[in-house]
Amino acid sequence: MTSFSDREKGEELVHFRKEDERLLRKLLEKVKAQADKVDTKEAEDHAESELAKLKDILEKYKVAEKDLKALIDWKHEA
């Protein structure tokens, strides 16, 4: 049987790991935004490549272009 303090330590560890993940995701978003500003050609090429790959995957479903772009935007929000 584990003591209550062991449980609290475990919950605290989980909390701080989730908080670290949230902060790292936020930092990654900032780094990507800065990189996109500096190297706009690379950012455009990456976006086009991503869209082309998504089109290949969803080709049989005849998804509209605006919906494909919405999916990519959604992917980058998470």
Beta strands, then each sheet from edge to edge (+ up, - down):
end
